[in-house]
Amino acid sequence: MEWKMMFIAIFSGIWCFLGIVFLMVSIIISSVRANKEKRCTSKTVGTVTDLVRHSAGMKGHSGSWYPVISYTVSGGENIVKESSVGTNPPKYKVGQTVHIRYAPDKTDSFYIDGDNTANLLKKIFFFVGLGLIAVGLTVGILVFIFA
């Protein structure tokens, strides 16, 4: 009976650990986005000039599409840079106009104003993390109650 309890404890611990990892990823995504929103105070309009596909390396996975944005900053400099957030299917079309927020001191640091993809990812990681922790704790508690 002792080895069964040890197995359940390890099983529950693994689920809780994975849940904590997912919660940490959610916190990191939230922190990076909040920092970018704090720094990127200047506004401009940009144009999607290209869509670049990045594969996750998994066989059969089609990857995510990242928009390449061209925008002009207040000093007249034209910036062309790939967004750090991609989606599948692509959220934007080549030639589409988008509102940009960029950092005045580092003009190639930007995000697409109104794009909630990072916020959606943060929520997914957060709730999956909570679910994994709930499963781990529930299994562990039920086993100890009924053992």
ChimeraX attribute file (.defattr): number of C-alpha atoms within 10 A of each C-alpha:
attribute: neighborCount
match mode: 1-to-1
recipient: residues
	/A:1	6
	/A:2	6
	/A:3	8
	/A:4	11
	/A:5	14
	/A:6	11
	/A:7	11
	/A:8	17
	/A:9	18
	/A:10	14
	/A:11	16
	/A:12	21
	/A:13	16
	/A:14	15
	/A:15	20
	/A:16	21
	/A:17	16
	/A:18	17
	/A:19	24
	/A:20	18
	/A:21	16
	/A:22	23
	/A:23	23
	/A:24	16
	/A:25	17
	/A:26	22
	/A:27	16
	/A:28	13
	/A:29	17
	/A:30	17
	/A:31	13
	/A:32	12
	/A:33	16
	/A:34	12
	/A:35	10
	/A:36	17
	/A:37	16
	/A:38	10
	/A:39	17
	/A:40	20
	/A:41	14
	/A:42	15
	/A:43	18
	/A:44	15
	/A:45	16
	/A:46	23
	/A:47	21
	/A:48	22
	/A:49	18
	/A:50	20
	/A:51	20
	/A:52	15
	/A:53	16
	/A:54	13
	/A:55	13
	/A:56	11
	/A:57	9
	/A:58	8
	/A:59	7
	/A:60	8
	/A:61	9
	/A:62	14
	/A:63	17
	/A:64	19
	/A:65	21
	/A:66	22
	/A:67	26
	/A:68	19
	/A:69	26
	/A:70	19
	/A:71	24
	/A:72	17
	/A:73	20
	/A:74	11
	/A:75	8
	/A:76	8
	/A:77	10
	/A:78	14
	/A:79	14
	/A:80	17
	/A:81	17
	/A:82	18
	/A:83	18
	/A:84	13
	/A:85	15
	/A:86	21
	/A:87	15
	/A:88	11
	/A:89	10
	/A:90	14
	/A:91	14
	/A:92	19
	/A:93	13
	/A:94	13
	/A:95	12
	/A:96	12
	/A:97	16
	/A:98	20
	/A:99	15
	/A:100	24
	/A:101	24
	/A:102	23
	/A:103	19
	/A:104	17
	/A:105	11
	/A:106	10
	/A:107	19
	/A:108	16
	/A:109	17
	/A:110	25
	/A:111	21
	/A:112	20
	/A:113	15
	/A:114	10
	/A:115	14
	/A:116	11
	/A:117	13
	/A:118	17
	/A:119	13
	/A:120	11
	/A:121	14
	/A:122	22
	/A:123	17
	/A:124	15
	/A:125	20
	/A:126	20
	/A:127	15
	/A:128	17
	/A:129	23
	/A:130	18
	/A:131	16
	/A:132	22
	/A:133	23
	/A:134	16
	/A:135	15
	/A:136	23
	/A:137	18
	/A:138	13
	/A:139	17
	/A:140	18
	/A:141	15
	/A:142	10
	/A:143	14
	/A:144	12
	/A:145	8
	/A:146	6
	/A:147	9
